[in-house]
Structures are given as structure tokens and as C-alpha cells.
């Protein structure tokens, strides 16, 4: 190892090529020696991202990947930032929830026994929390109630980590939905798309329009992770923190704001019964001609329309000295500006099918 690498503590990042991991690499690179594990290399110009091809669903691949980490960096890891997980909005069951998110976490912990690990950071989801009635606020002690595959897998992975981390100091971050100026948030992108394209569904909602969910800007999340790593010697042996913006836009506020930004007027919302919404979602799904045109809204989502997740982040402020510097409401205008200035790129960035009449919009 070179002296420059020895001078920097090593951070291992799983899922280092993803939306969060790729940005984290850029922020940490000047301060830490990096080892990034993923199945695909990152889209980055950094000369030393420390990429190692590795599949956490495969025992041999993980052993070989961590062997390369030992060879390049030694056995002492300042922090392991565990971002790798499976995420899908289709609602369909997938073995990857178990094989990657849950068992992948277990495999990682078993193989980390050969290292001296100063800290493990696990990126969980705020969606593992139980929704609350209007006027109440969620904190770290609030009940959990994961209601679909993705948060269920995160909650199961949390349990595995608690039971099998051994003496590795651990921080669980329950993270709100992530976004940036190009959106990169599946539910927000779909919401923008429906109003931008003036789809019929954009006028109807089967839940309480005064409810809402918090989000967090990608740069704020990366800053949070950086602070968690920097303060690793000051934190408790096990901690759990909620990470997101305390300002929550209700569905109605988001609807009206997007209507004004996209079309210069408020966008009316008609509340409809859930039974009607489910029937409509089912019928549209059945009539879809191709996989590319498959509708985003599925019948199972209708039951979750009333979810409400206002959060308190006082522990993150105190433990990490962190608070968000962005807000979703303050970033929507730039999202829409980017959409209008380069719609083809915006659709591509958000993996949304480009409509045939895009030029006319």
C-alpha cells in the first residue's frame, strides 16, 4: 500500500455505484481511502473510486470482493456504509428482497468478522414506520409497520444486523425518500409526469390530501452519512436515527405547486373512494398493451394513499450536528425547469417512458 493510502482511513461502501453511493464517493474521496462494492462500475470521473465488482447475493463473489479489499487496504475499516438493497415499485414479490437486502446483509456481517470494523452504517427506510394521524409526529421510538415488500425487507435486515453485528458499532439510518434537482425519486417523478402530460389520473386521489411524506435531498443525505462517519468514535455502540426533512408537503400542496409550475395554475384534486380507484387501476393495468406503457399506479398502492409521516429529527441534529439545507418545496422549481429545458433527458434520468407527443408539450 502507498503511504497516501495508509494516511487515510478506509471506508467500504456497498452499492457504491447507485444514486446515493456515487455521490458519496465524490464527497468522501478527498478524506478517505475508498473501497466500493457493486455489480456495475460507477458513472464517475474520479480516478480512485476503489471500485470492486461484487455481488452480495453470491457467497463466493462477496468473499473474493472482500479479499481484494484486504489486499488493497488492509483489515482495518473506519466505516462500512451498507447501501446495497433491492427496490421495486411494481408490488410484485421478488427473491431479491430476501437474497440481497436481508441475506446480503447477513453475508456481509459474516465476512466482516475478518476485519476490524470501527462502524457499520445501514441505510434503512422511513417507510418501516407506522403512519400517524394528522397532528402527531414520528420519532425513533414510534411503532413500526412495514406494509409492503420493500420496507418489510429493510425491517428484516435491521433485525439481522442487530442480532449478528457482534461488537461492531452500528448506526441505523431510517431515510426518507431521496430526490435531487433532476428529481430521481420514483413517486415524485410519476406525480410530475401525470400533471405535465395532463393525464386523467392527475385529477383524482383516493386518500387524505392533507397527509404527506417527508423527503431528503441527495446532497443532504450524503452530508449526513459523512457526518456519521466523521463522528464514529463519539457515537453510541448502537444507534437509530430518522433522516429527512421536517417540512412535509401534503399531497394537495404538492399537487397545486406542480400545477402552477408546469401549467401556470393550481391543479384540482377530486377525492374518490378507494374501491373506485382500485377498479380503475386494475382495469388500466389489464388494458396495457406493452410493458413500456405499464401504469405506475397499482391497486395495492391505493391502500397506502392515506400514509402520513411527519417526523422529528432532533436526535440526528444532536448526535450528528446535521440538519437538511434543502427542502422539497424549494427544489421543485428547479426540477420543473430541468424538465422544461431538456425533457428528453429528464424522462431518461427518471426512467420514465417518453411520450410520443413530447415535442408538443
C-alpha positions in Angstrom: 0.0 0.0 0.0 1.2 3.5 -0.7 1.8 6.0 2.1 -1.0 8.2 0.9 -3.5 5.3 1.2 -2.1 4.5 4.7 -2.7 8.1 5.8 -6.4 7.9 5.0 -8.8 5.8 7.0 -10.7 3.3 4.7 -14.4 3.4 4.1 -16.1 0.5 2.4 -19.3 1.3 0.5 -21.7 -1.4 -0.7 -24.0 -0.2 -3.6 -21.3 2.3 -4.4 -22.5 2.8 -8.0 -26.0 3.8 -7.1 -27.7 7.2 -6.8 -26.5 7.7 -3.3 -23.3 5.8 -3.4 -21.9 7.5 -6.5 -22.4 11.0 -4.9 -21.0 9.7 -1.6 -17.8 8.6 -3.3 -17.2 12.1 -4.6 -17.6 13.6 -1.2 -15.5 11.1 0.7 -12.7 10.6 -1.8 -10.6 13.6 -0.6 -10.7 12.4 3.0 -10.9 8.7 3.0 -9.5 5.7 1.1 -12.4 4.1 -0.6 -13.5 0.6 -1.5 -16.8 0.5 -3.3 -18.6 -2.8 -4.0 -21.3 -3.2 -6.6 -22.3 -5.3 -9.5 -21.7 -2.5 -12.0 -19.0 0.2 -12.1 -20.0 3.7 -11.1 -20.6 6.5 -13.6 -17.8 8.7 -12.2 -14.8 10.6 -13.4 -13.0 10.0 -10.1 -9.7 8.4 -10.7 -9.7 6.4 -7.4 -13.2 5.3 -6.6 -11.8 2.0 -5.4 -14.4 0.0 -7.4 -14.5 -3.8 -6.9 -17.1 -5.8 -8.8 -19.1 -7.8 -6.2 -22.5 -9.4 -5.9 -23.8 -9.6 -2.3 -26.3 -12.4 -3.3 -23.3 -14.7 -4.1 -21.1 -16.0 -1.2 -18.0 -16.6 -3.4 -18.3 -13.2 -5.1 -18.5 -11.5 -1.7 -15.5 -13.4 -0.3 -13.5 -12.5 -3.4 -14.5 -8.9 -3.2 -13.6 -8.5 0.4 -10.3 -10.4 -0.3 -9.5 -7.6 -2.7 -10.4 -5.0 0.0 -7.9 -6.7 2.4 -5.2 -6.8 -0.3 -5.6 -3.1 -1.2 -6.5 -1.6 2.2 -5.7 -4.0 5.0 -8.1 -5.3 7.6 -9.0 -2.0 9.4 -12.1 -0.3 8.2 -13.2 3.1 9.6 -16.7 2.6 8.4 -18.8 0.2 6.3 -21.7 2.1 4.6 -24.2 -0.5 3.6 -26.4 0.9 0.8 -26.9 -2.2 -1.4 -30.5 -3.3 -1.4 -33.4 -4.3 -3.8 -36.0 -1.7 -4.5 -39.0 -2.1 -6.8 -42.4 -0.2 -7.1 -44.1 -2.9 -9.1 -45.5 -4.6 -5.9 -44.6 -8.0 -7.3 -42.8 -10.4 -5.0 -39.1 -10.8 -5.8 -36.5 -13.2 -4.3 -34.0 -10.3 -4.3 -35.7 -8.7 -1.3 -34.6 -11.7 0.7 -31.4 -12.7 -1.2 -29.9 -9.2 -1.5 -31.4 -6.9 1.2 -31.8 -9.5 4.0 -29.4 -12.3 3.3 -26.9 -10.0 1.6 -26.7 -8.1 4.9 -26.2 -11.3 6.8 -23.4 -12.4 4.4 -21.7 -9.1 4.7 -21.7 -9.3 8.5 -20.3 -12.8 8.5 -17.4 -11.8 6.2 -16.7 -8.6 8.1 -15.6 -10.8 11.0 -12.2 -10.9 9.3 -11.9 -7.1 9.6 -11.5 -4.6 12.4 -14.6 -2.5 11.7 -15.0 0.8 13.6 -18.5 1.4 12.4 -21.4 0.0 10.3 -23.9 2.3 8.8 -27.1 0.7 7.4 -29.4 2.6 5.1 -32.9 1.6 6.1 -36.1 3.3 5.2 -38.6 5.7 6.9 -41.3 3.5 5.3 -40.8 0.9 8.1 -42.5 3.3 10.5 -46.2 3.2 11.2 -48.2 6.0 9.6 -49.8 8.5 12.1 -52.9 10.6 12.3 -52.7 14.3 11.5 -51.3 16.3 14.4 -48.9 13.5 15.5 -45.2 13.3 14.8 -43.0 10.2 14.3 -39.7 9.8 16.2 -37.2 6.9 16.8 -39.4 5.4 19.5 -42.6 5.3 17.3 -44.0 1.9 16.3 -43.0 0.2 13.1 -45.5 -1.2 10.5 -43.8 -2.1 7.2 -46.8 -2.5 4.8 -45.2 -3.8 1.6 -42.2 -5.7 0.3 -39.5 -3.0 0.3 -39.9 -1.7 3.9 -40.5 -5.3 5.1 -37.1 -6.3 3.7 -35.5 -3.3 5.3 -37.0 -4.1 8.7 -35.9 -7.7 8.4 -32.4 -6.6 7.5 -32.4 -4.3 10.6 -33.2 -7.3 12.7 -30.4 -9.4 11.2 -27.9 -6.6 11.8 -29.0 -6.2 15.4 -28.6 -9.9 16.1 -25.4 -10.6 14.1 -23.3 -7.4 14.3 -21.3 -8.7 17.2 -19.2 -5.9 18.6 -19.3 -3.7 15.5 -20.6 -0.2 16.5 -23.7 0.3 14.3 -25.9 3.2 13.2 -29.3 2.5 11.5 -30.4 5.4 9.4 -34.1 5.3 8.5 -34.1 7.5 5.5 -36.9 9.5 3.8 -37.4 9.4 0.1 -34.4 10.8 -1.8 -34.5 13.4 -4.5 -32.4 16.0 -6.3 -32.7 18.7 -8.9 -33.4 16.2 -11.7 -35.9 14.5 -9.4 -34.6 10.9 -9.2 -37.5 10.0 -7.0 -39.9 7.5 -8.5 -43.1 8.8 -6.8 -42.3 12.4 -7.3 -41.3 11.8 -11.0 -44.5 10.0 -11.6 -46.5 12.8 -10.0 -44.8 15.4 -12.1 -45.3 13.2 -15.2 -49.0 12.8 -14.7 -49.6 16.6 -14.4 -47.1 17.5 -17.1 -48.8 15.2 -19.5 -52.3 16.2 -18.2 -53.2 12.6 -17.6 -56.8 12.0 -16.4 -55.4 10.3 -13.2 -53.7 13.5 -12.2 -57.0 15.0 -11.1 -58.0 12.1 -8.7 -56.7 10.9 -5.4 -58.1 8.2 -3.1 -56.5 9.4 0.2 -56.5 12.3 2.6 -54.9 15.2 0.6 -53.7 16.8 3.8 -51.4 13.9 4.5 -47.8 13.6 3.2 -44.4 12.0 3.4 -41.0 13.6 4.0 -38.2 13.5 1.6 -34.5 14.4 1.8 -32.2 15.9 -0.8 -29.4 13.6 -2.0 -26.7 16.1 -1.0 -28.2 16.4 2.5 -28.3 12.6 2.9 -24.6 12.3 1.7 -23.7 15.1 4.2 -25.5 13.1 6.9 -23.5 9.9 6.1 -20.3 11.9 6.0 -21.0 13.3 9.5 -21.9 9.9 10.8 -18.6 8.6 9.6 -16.6 11.5 10.9 -18.2 11.2 14.4 -17.9 7.4 14.6 -15.8 7.5 17.8 -18.3 9.8 19.5 -21.5 7.8 18.8 -23.1 5.1 20.9 -22.4 1.4 20.2 -25.8 1.1 18.6 -28.0 4.0 17.4 -31.0 4.5 15.2 -31.8 7.9 13.6 -34.6 9.3 11.4 -33.2 11.2 8.4 -35.4 13.5 6.4 -36.9 17.0 6.2 -39.3 18.1 9.0 -41.2 20.2 6.4 -43.6 17.8 4.8 -45.6 18.9 1.7 -49.2 17.5 1.8 -50.5 15.8 -1.4 -52.7 18.8 -2.0 -49.8 21.3 -1.6 -47.6 19.2 -3.9 -50.4 18.9 -6.5 -51.1 22.7 -6.5 -47.4 23.7 -6.6 -46.7 21.4 -9.5 -49.8 22.6 -11.4 -48.6 26.2 -11.1 -45.0 25.4 -12.1 -46.0 23.2 -15.0 -49.1 24.9 -16.4 -49.4 28.2 -14.5 -52.4 27.3 -12.4 -53.5 25.2 -9.4 -54.2 21.6 -10.2 -57.6 20.5 -8.8 -57.8 17.2 -6.9 -61.0 15.2 -6.7 -61.1 12.7 -3.8 -62.6 9.3 -4.9 -63.4 6.1 -3.0 -60.6 3.6 -2.8 -62.8 0.9 -4.3 -63.3 3.0 -7.4 -59.6 3.9 -7.6 -58.6 0.2 -7.3 -61.0 -0.8 -10.0 -59.7 1.9 -12.3 -56.0 0.9 -11.6 -56.8 -2.7 -12.2 -58.6 -2.0 -15.5 -55.9 0.2 -16.8 -53.3 -2.5 -15.9 -55.2 -5.1 -17.7 -55.6 -3.0 -20.8 -51.9 -2.1 -21.1 -50.6 -3.1 -24.5 -46.8 -3.2 -23.6 -44.5 -3.4 -20.6 -43.2 0.0 -21.5 -46.6 1.5 -21.1 -47.4 -0.3 -17.9 -49.2 2.1 -15.5 -47.3 3.2 -12.4 -50.3 3.2 -10.0 -51.1 -0.3 -8.9 -54.2 -1.5 -7.0 -52.0 -2.3 -3.9 -50.8 1.4 -3.7 -54.4 2.6 -3.2 -54.4 1.3 0.4 -51.3 3.3 1.2 -52.7 6.6 -0.1 -53.5 7.8 3.4 -50.0 7.3 4.8 -48.7 10.2 6.8 -45.1 10.5 8.0 -44.3 13.8 9.7 -41.0 13.3 11.5 -38.9 14.7 14.3 -35.1 14.7 13.6 -33.9 16.1 16.9 -31.7 13.1 17.6 -29.9 13.4 14.2 -29.4 17.1 14.9 -27.9 16.4 18.4 -25.9 13.2 17.6 -24.6 14.3 14.2 -24.8 18.0 14.2 -26.8 17.5 11.0 -29.9 19.2 9.6 -31.1 19.4 6.0 -30.2 22.5 4.0 -32.7 21.8 1.2 -36.4 21.4 1.0 -38.6 19.6 -1.5 -40.8 22.7 -1.8 -37.7 24.8 -2.6 -36.3 22.3 -5.1 -39.5 21.6 -7.2 -39.0 24.7 -9.3 -35.5 23.5 -10.4 -36.9 20.0 -11.1 -39.6 21.6 -13.4 -37.0 23.9 -15.0 -34.9 20.9 -15.9 -37.9 19.1 -17.3 -38.9 22.0 -19.5 -35.3 22.8 -20.7 -34.4 19.2 -21.5 -37.5 17.0 -21.3 -35.9 14.0 -23.1 -33.0 13.9 -20.6 -35.5 14.4 -17.6 -37.5 11.4 -18.8 -34.4 9.4 -19.3 -32.9 10.3 -15.9 -36.1 9.2 -14.2 -36.6 6.0 -16.3 -40.0 7.3 -17.5 -41.3 6.3 -21.0 -41.0 9.3 -23.3 -44.5 10.2 -24.7 -44.8 10.4 -28.5 -46.1 14.0 -28.4 -43.3 15.2 -26.1 -42.3 18.0 -28.5 -45.8 19.4 -28.4 -45.9 19.7 -24.6 
